[in-house]
Amino acid sequence: MNKVPMTVVGADQLQKELDVLKFERRPKISDAIAQARELGDLKENAEYHAAREEQGLCEARVRDIEGKLSNAQIIDVTKMPNTGRVIFGATVTILNIDTDQEVTYRIVGDDEANIKENLISVNSPIARGLIGKNLDDEVMIRTPGGDTDFEIVAVEYI
């Protein structure tokens, strides 16, 4: 299977979620199933069925996270020399040449992307247009509003 790029922060977040699922939720769900079994007839026991369903969802998420972490290629840009080149994990400030608006994005893995926090997926059109470019380069990026010209005004490896 192909390795999937992930930042150190993204890997840490997934590991924390995995720990919560394994060491907090699993025992609570097991207790809920045990208590529901004590109530008697399992066919008509809503608490039992709800706990079993929650257990299934929890185990599916555990498998999902473990799979993602096992296929992750964790990239720590803070340990790389900043060459001014846009790479995975870099924080990039771009200037819209037409509107003079600046926006800063951090290029992250698919699971870490959150546009509200300006974290964009490495597979997004903006990130694909920026990767490999250098500080002060002008790039044309196809956006939903049409082709837009940007200038790269800052590249940070933080």
C-alpha positions in Angstrom: 0.0 0.0 0.0 1.2 3.5 -0.7 2.5 5.7 2.1 0.2 8.7 2.9 1.9 12.0 3.9 1.0 13.3 7.3 2.4 16.0 9.5 3.7 15.3 13.0 0.7 17.2 14.5 -1.7 15.1 12.4 -0.1 11.9 13.5 -0.2 13.0 17.2 -3.9 13.9 16.9 -4.7 10.5 15.5 -2.7 8.7 18.1 -4.5 10.6 20.9 -7.9 9.7 19.4 -6.8 6.1 19.2 -5.7 6.1 22.9 -9.0 7.6 24.0 -10.9 4.9 22.0 -8.8 2.0 23.3 -8.4 3.0 26.9 -11.5 5.1 27.7 -14.3 4.2 25.4 -13.7 0.5 25.0 -13.9 -0.2 28.8 -17.0 2.0 29.1 -18.7 0.1 26.3 -17.7 -3.3 27.8 -19.2 -2.2 31.1 -22.4 -1.0 29.4 -22.7 -4.4 27.6 -22.1 -6.3 30.8 -24.8 -4.2 32.6 -27.2 -4.7 29.8 -26.7 -8.5 29.8 -27.7 -8.5 33.5 -31.1 -7.1 32.6 -32.2 -10.3 31.1 -33.7 -11.1 27.6 -31.2 -9.9 25.0 -33.7 -10.0 22.1 -35.7 -7.1 23.5 -33.0 -5.3 25.4 -32.5 -1.9 23.8 -29.6 -1.0 26.0 -27.7 -4.1 25.0 -28.3 -3.5 21.3 -27.3 0.2 21.6 -24.1 -0.8 23.4 -23.2 -3.4 20.8 -23.8 -0.9 18.0 -21.5 1.6 19.8 -18.9 -1.1 20.2 -19.0 -1.8 16.4 -18.6 1.9 15.6 -15.7 2.2 18.1 -13.9 -0.8 16.7 -14.3 0.3 13.2 -12.8 3.7 14.0 -9.9 2.0 15.9 -9.2 -0.1 12.7 -9.4 3.0 10.5 -7.0 5.0 12.6 -4.5 2.1 13.0 -4.6 1.6 9.2 -3.9 5.3 8.6 -1.1 5.4 11.1 0.5 2.3 9.7 0.5 3.8 6.2 1.6 7.3 7.3 4.8 8.8 6.1 5.3 11.4 8.9 7.0 14.5 7.6 8.4 17.1 10.0 9.2 20.2 8.1 10.6 21.9 11.2 13.7 19.7 10.8 14.3 20.7 7.2 16.2 23.7 6.0 13.9 26.4 4.6 14.8 26.8 0.9 11.8 28.9 0.1 10.3 26.0 -1.8 6.7 25.1 -1.2 6.6 21.5 0.1 4.2 19.3 2.1 3.8 20.7 5.6 4.9 24.2 4.7 2.9 27.3 5.7 2.5 29.4 2.6 1.2 33.0 2.4 -0.1 33.9 -1.1 -1.2 37.3 -2.4 -4.1 37.5 -4.9 -2.7 39.7 -7.5 -6.1 41.0 -8.7 -7.6 41.8 -5.2 -4.4 42.4 -3.1 -5.8 39.9 -0.5 -3.3 37.8 1.4 -4.2 34.4 2.8 -2.0 31.9 4.6 -2.4 28.1 4.3 -0.6 25.2 5.7 -0.4 22.2 3.4 -1.3 19.0 5.3 -2.6 15.5 4.8 -6.2 14.7 3.7 -7.2 13.7 7.3 -5.8 16.9 8.8 -7.4 19.3 6.3 -9.7 22.0 7.8 -10.4 25.0 5.7 -11.7 27.0 8.7 -8.2 26.7 10.2 -6.5 27.3 6.8 -5.2 23.8 6.7 -5.5 22.6 3.1 -5.1 19.1 1.8 -2.0 18.3 -0.2 -4.5 17.0 -2.9 -6.5 20.3 -3.1 -6.3 22.4 -6.2 -4.6 25.2 -4.3 -1.9 23.0 -2.8 -1.3 21.2 -6.0 -0.7 24.6 -7.7 1.7 25.7 -5.0 3.8 22.5 -4.3 7.2 22.8 -6.0 7.0 26.6 -6.5 9.3 29.0 -4.7 9.1 32.2 -2.8 8.2 35.2 -5.0 6.9 32.9 -7.8 3.7 33.9 -9.5 1.3 31.0 -9.9 -2.1 30.6 -11.7 -4.5 28.4 -9.7 -7.8 27.1 -11.0 -10.4 28.0 -8.4 -14.2 27.6 -8.4 -14.4 31.3 -9.4 -12.0 30.7 -12.4 -8.3 31.0 -12.9 -6.6 33.2 -10.3 -3.1 34.6 -10.2 -1.2 34.5 -6.9 2.2 35.5 -5.8 3.9 33.5 -3.1 5.0 36.1 -0.5 6.1 33.8 2.4 7.1 30.2 2.8 7.7 28.9 6.4 8.6 25.5 7.7 7.0 25.8 11.1 
